[in-house]
Amino acid sequence: MKMRVAVVGATGIAGQQFLVALQNHPWFEVVLIAASQRSAGKSYAEAIRDPKTGARRWWCQEEPPQQTLTLPVHEASSINLNGIDLVFTAVESGPARDLEPLYAKTTPVVSTASAFRYEADIPLLIPGVNLDHIQLIDTQKKNRDWQGYIVTQPNCTTIGLAITLKPLFDQFGLQKVIMTSMQGLSGAGRSPGVIGMDTIDNVIPFIPGEEEKVEKENHKILGTFDRGAITPADFLVSATCTRVPVLEGHTEAMLASMQQPCSVDDARAAMIGFGKEFIGMELPSSPQHMIIVHDDPFRPQPRLDRDAEDGMATSVGRLRPDRTLDNAVKYVLVSHNTKMGAAKGAVLTAEYLHQQGYV
């Protein structure tokens, strides 16, 4: 029998991505959807239909799952979780701060919101990177006297970065990381999103709060779990985050300085070999490669590489030495911000939680 799951924030772009990622899933079945009071009481088909224009407010390339269209939309603050095994939340951090603890009192929650990412007893997970941190769930449940728990997904910009840093960190140690991102428009969502006139023939050089997230989250993700707590990793991160006129896919120009000598061949081998044990678990949403390394100097590109392995693999190219820092390499990466970087990555995390007996 499949696990019965709820999707909260189901009418927004992130919630819609959850519905697509969960369609025909072998382990999970969406039986409850929730959103704001504005959508509550309507069928899902009615809730995503603009009453003034008749336009369907559905923003995924895939069609909405037919079985979802007839489901009633519940008000997020008053849903009944009896019989629900797992909740996926795709809401802004403000509502998440209020809603997610309500759900976690009884039910596991996998969240894409930032509200609880930096809490000491709440895991910030990337599939294949730091899944040993799920042990923090036991600490969290004890601290908060919850039957359920909250597990969070990092910022979409952090995910591709941390995936490529993990093999370098494990094998050579890290001293300094300098990153400049060129982020797709979909990362801003639909509300408030980005104004079209601002992005055409333009690059927006600042994304409020983004650089702080990237710098902070990598330390927690690559930290060490011991005795019920995480000790943050000790290396410097400097990020510059920009928005570019690309629909989906985050491109990041990277410079990483290691504690130990690391040649380009060493870095390439570490990335290519990364994640084999996790991939060997054959979870339903898992890619066949965590990192794809290109030899073509004109790759990766978001239009060509964001959908690698259905958007679940991170693509790396232009791997070369750097002489401005000790033991340094530089490279360019592309990751899919709305698949591995959002809903489908969260579903993959939930698959691992289920396999390990936490769901």
C-alpha positions, 0 to 999 in steps of 0.5 A, spaced: 500 500 500 502 506 498 504 512 503 498 517 503 501 524 502 499 531 503 501 537 499 501 544 502 501 550 497 499 546 492 496 552 487 503 555 487 509 553 482 513 549 487 506 546 489 505 544 482 512 541 481 510 537 487 504 534 484 508 533 478 514 529 481 509 525 485 504 523 479 504 515 478 510 515 484 511 507 486 511 509 494 507 515 495 500 517 493 497 524 494 490 524 497 490 531 500 492 538 498 491 544 501 492 552 500 490 559 502 483 561 504 482 564 497 483 557 494 479 553 500 473 549 498 474 549 491 476 543 487 483 543 485 481 545 477 477 551 480 482 553 484 488 554 479 483 557 474 483 565 474 475 567 475 476 573 471 480 571 465 478 563 465 486 562 464 488 556 467 494 558 472 498 552 471 506 553 470 509 546 469 511 544 462 507 537 464 500 537 464 496 537 471 495 530 474 488 528 472 487 525 479 488 531 482 484 536 479 478 533 482 481 533 489 478 538 494 483 544 496 483 544 504 485 551 508 492 550 510 491 552 517 486 547 519 487 540 515 486 534 518 492 529 518 489 523 520 491 517 516 496 522 512 503 519 513 507 525 510 506 532 508 510 536 503 510 543 504 511 548 498 509 555 502 513 562 503 517 562 510 512 566 513 506 561 513 511 555 514 513 558 520 506 557 523 504 551 519 510 546 519 510 545 527 502 544 527 503 538 522 510 536 525 506 535 532 503 528 529 506 527 522 513 528 518 514 534 514 519 535 508 519 542 507 522 547 501 521 553 505 527 557 509 523 558 515 527 552 519 533 551 515 538 554 520 535 551 527 540 547 530 535 540 531 532 540 524 536 537 518 538 541 512 538 535 507 541 534 500 540 527 497 546 523 496 550 529 500 549 529 508 543 524 509 547 521 515 544 528 518 537 524 518 539 522 525 538 529 527 531 527 527 531 523 533 534 529 537 529 534 534 523 529 536 526 529 543 527 536 544 520 538 541 516 532 544 513 531 537 511 525 534 513 527 527 518 532 525 521 537 520 526 536 514 528 542 510 531 542 503 536 547 502 536 553 497 536 551 490 542 555 489 546 551 494 544 545 492 548 544 485 554 548 489 554 543 495 553 537 491 560 539 487 563 541 493 562 535 497 567 530 493 572 535 494 571 537 501 571 529 503 578 528 499 582 534 499 578 539 505 576 546 503 579 552 505 575 557 500 570 557 496 568 563 491 561 563 487 558 567 482 551 565 480 547 566 474 540 564 476 534 562 472 527 566 473 523 561 475 527 561 482 523 567 484 517 564 483 510 567 481 509 571 487 512 576 487 517 573 482 521 578 477 518 583 473 519 581 465 521 588 463 527 588 468 529 581 465 529 583 458 536 585 455 538 585 462 542 582 468 539 583 475 546 583 480 542 582 486 537 577 489 535 579 496 538 574 502 540 569 497 548 570 498 547 569 505 543 563 504 548 560 500 554 562 505 550 559 511 547 553 508 554 550 505 557 550 512 551 546 515 550 541 510 557 539 510 558 539 517 559 533 521 554 530 525 556 527 532 552 526 539 546 529 536 548 535 533 552 538 527 558 541 527 559 546 521 564 545 516 570 550 517 571 554 510 570 560 507 564 561 502 563 568 498 557 568 494 555 573 488 548 571 486 545 574 480 538 573 476 539 572 468 534 572 463 533 564 463 527 560 465 530 554 468 537 552 471 542 555 475 549 556 472 554 558 477 562 559 476 566 556 481 573 557 484 575 552 490 581 552 494 583 546 497 587 544 504 591 539 500 594 538 493 588 537 488 590 537 480 584 538 475 584 530 474 584 529 481 578 533 482 575 530 475 575 523 478 572 525 485 566 528 482 565 523 477 566 517 482 561 521 487 555 518 490 555 511 487 553 508 494 547 512 494 545 511 487 546 504 488 540 504 493 536 505 486 531 510 489 525 511 484 527 519 483 534 518 484 539 520 478 544 515 475 550 520 476 550 525 481 555 529 477 556 529 470 563 532 468 563 535 461 570 535 457 567 540 451 569 547 454 562 550 451 558 546 456 554 546 461 549 550 458 542 551 462 538 550 455 542 543 454 544 541 461 538 543 466 534 537 464 540 532 465 537 525 468 530 529 468 533 535 472 536 530 478 544 530 475 548 536 476 553 538 470 560 540 471 564 543 465 570 548 464 574 544 470 581 547 470 587 550 475 587 556 478 593 560 480 591 565 484 589 561 490 593 555 493 591 548 491 585 551 487 581 549 481 575 553 478 569 550 474 562 552 471 556 548 474 549 547 472 543 545 476 536 544 475 533 549 480 526 547 480 527 539 480 533 537 484 533 544 487 526 544 489 520 539 489 523 533 486 529 533 490 525 533 496 521 527 494 528 524 493 529 525 500 522 523 502 524 516 499 530 515 503 527 517 509 522 512 507 527 507 506 530 508 513 524 507 516 523 515 518 516 515 514 
